[in-house]
């Protein structure tokens, strides 16, 4: 996981966004180079 403004890997797959009750927001990515099997809805 990387903070806002930090680079992510080129093969990152966007999974979704999480908004916590305290207002923090995370954008979740999967490193496709490390994934053997990916199942997305």
Protein Blocks (a to p, Z undefined) as FASTA:
>chain_A
ZZehiacdfklccfbdcddfkopacdddddfklpmbdcdZZ
